[in-house]
Amino acid sequence: MANPFVHMELTTPDLTKSKEFYTKLFNWTITDNDMGGMIYSTFKPSEGPGGGMFTMPDVPNMWLPYVGVEDINEATKQATDLGATIIRGPHEVPNIGWFTILADPNGTAIALWQPKNPPAPTA
């Protein structure tokens, strides 16, 4: 697949409860990261994309999938040309990459992700 899902993100009203649930259900190892006033908890299953979870006021409880892109600005422009509405971005995550959160023409949320240092191509 040219543009695979690369990250899954959960917004939750109770981070502790969510971490306990997903750790027990899927045996995920979760690492808390202080993002300057907000805890962003990351997880990486043994296969497939990893992700993160956090609590933020006024953000709906939901899973948000991120799709990998080569150029965040180009992909964001293409999405808007195709009828998407930008919710946030492109936005830089310092030293990690860039994301755009958008609503597709039907209003469904999805995110685009461009890593700062993309992985080397495989032979």
Summary of the structure (lengths in Angstrom):
residues: 123
radius of gyration: 15.0
end to end distance: 15.9
largest distance: 44.7
contacts: 305
relative contact order: 0.19
helix: 18%
strand: 42%
